[in-house]
Amino acid sequence: MAESLVETRVPQQKLYESKPFPAVISPSLPAPSLPLFTQTITTHKPYLDSLLHRSGAVLFRGFPVSSASDFNDVVEAFGFDELPYVGGAAPRTSVVGRVFTANESPPDQKIPFHHEMAQVPEFPSKLFFYCEVEPNSGGETPIVLSHVVYERMKEKHPEFVQRLEEHGLVYVRVLGEDDDPSSPIGRGWKSTFLTHDKSVAEERADKLGMKLEWTEEGGAKTIMGPIPAIKFDKSRNRKVWFNSMVAAYTGWDDKRNDPRKAATFGDGEPLPEDIVHDCLRILEEECVAVPWQRGDVLLIDNWAVLHSRRPFVPPRRVLASLCK
């Protein structure tokens, strides 16, 4: 244990194989400074890496992280490479350095469980969230261990899981030209591909393995896949539920998109609605939702953990940073 850090408990934690999920770290001394915190991260990186590997998620609570630029310093202290947000669906705004807003969709909307950018080939291996303004009520970021979801689904729906493993998934999403902040998947094609030029967008889509079809309204239909729905986490030697099936099927819903067509089996066959909803039930049963406190930093291993967002009463400001 690092001398200036201490593992603590919160009531919402769950135990899996006697390991707390998420791990919670607080300062052992009262009122540490931000430079001391970032220095401690750098010094004790091997310990923090192994804790993340063991638990899948680490919540840092009680540290003096009071602004977006403080959060950026914390992210930098870990030394992970940055991953640019290309191909993701959420409307977001860059804030400072490597930091941007988390999904800016309206507060009354729930964002379903997903692995970050599971629908594109280059996804982050780790992500950070930071609570700058704690919600009035609600607004938690529930997290769930992916291998547990896989095991429960396999036990309950073996044929469905076998089909997923054989065929993978295809994701279909229609993008407007510009961002639509009223939608949880409202990122327009210009900001999705970071260009105003259609031919550059096609090139970038192609690099992601995505097909683009232009719509009459100036938008774009993206077709991704088939891509695997189950991945093998080599570092932990287990299979994980690495997909956006439930998120797409229950949440990719706006004036351009019908969520039931947003995800299909890799061979184009529709997904059975009852099983998708059963998966959603399992995610809800197994998840942990720790209410945000101002200054919290949550580090998630994107290989191990899915996350979501509950509706909230404003104000709430949670920032994010993605790492390769």
C-alpha positions, 0 to 999 in steps of 0.5 A: 500500500502506498503510504499516502494512499489508503483503500477505503470502503463505500456502502455501494461496493460489491465483492467479487472473488473477495475483491471489492468493486470498485476499489476506493482510494482516499488520502491517508493524510488530511488535505493533501495538495494536488501536486502531492497527489499527482506525484504520489500517482507517478511514484506508485503507478505499479501499485495503482496499475495492479489495483486497477487490474485486480478490481477493474475500476478505481474511485479516487475520493477526497483528493483536491481535484477542483477544476478541469485543469486539475483533472487534466494534471491527474490524467497526465500523471498516470502517463497513459497515451491519449486516444482521440475521440474519433468514431464515437457517438456521444455529443461532447465538447473539448474542455482543456488538454485531454479533457472533454465533457462526458455525453452531453445528452439531456438530463432526463435521459438514461445512457445505457450500459456500454464499453466505451467505443465498443462499436469501433475497432480502436477503442480506449483501454482505459477511461477517466471520469471526474465530477466537477459539479455533483448532481442534485440527485441521480446522475450516477455512472453505474459500472458492471464487470463484463466477464460476470455479464458474459458468464450469466448470459452464457448460463441463461441463454447459451444458444444466443451467446453461441450465435453472438460468438459465431456471427458478431454484431452489425451496428447501424446509425444515421448521423445528422450533418451537425451535432444534435444535443437533444439526442444521446447519439447526436454526434453529427458526421462532421464532428464524428470524423473531425472534417467538413469534407465528405471524401475525408469522412469516407476515408476515415470511416473506411479506416475504422472499418465502417461503411458510409452512405450519404442521406438526402438530408445531408446526413450519413448512415454508418454501418459497422461490422460484423464485429465481435460481440465477445472478446477475450481479455488476455491479461485476465484470461477470460471472456468479456461481454464487449459490445454495445448491443443493449445500448444500441437496441434500447438507447440509439433512439432519436428522430433519425434512428430506430433502436431495434434496427441499430444492432443485428446479428452479423448475418443481418438477422434481428436480435430477439427482443426478450433476450436483449431485455434480459441482458439489460436486467442482468446488467442492472442486477450486477451493477454498482452505482456510487453517487458522485461527490465533487472532486471524485475521479473514477478510473475504469479499465474498459476491457473489464467494465461497462458503464452507463449514466442514470438520469439526474436533476441538474446541475451536474458536470462530469468530465472524461478523458480516454486513453489508448 
